[in-house]
Amino acid sequence: MSTTTAIAIYFLIWWVTLFAVLPWGVRNQEESGEVTPGTDPGAPAIHRVWHKLGWTTLVATVIFGILYVAYTRGLIPYDLLMAISGPPRR
């Protein structure tokens, strides 16, 4: 696997993981009891973006590491990858 391919795969895993991590621990303004006038009561009370980005990076790195080890050691056969990602056979 080339470095460029590894970076691209990591970026995709990171981006998908971001959407999985975003809802973790979110409390909206209505739940916290502090609704700012002019905002939606369902808006997050505290954003904590840097916290979410840190968790995203950690989780994505673990996922990428597991997949990279499985790929480099041949635990996932190439034929299987081609069968599940290729066009359907008729």
Secondary structure by P-SEA (a helix, b strand, c coil): ccaaaaaaaaaaaaaaaaaaaccccccccccccccccccccccccccaaaaaaaaaaaaaaaaaaaaaaaaaaccccaaaaaaacccccc
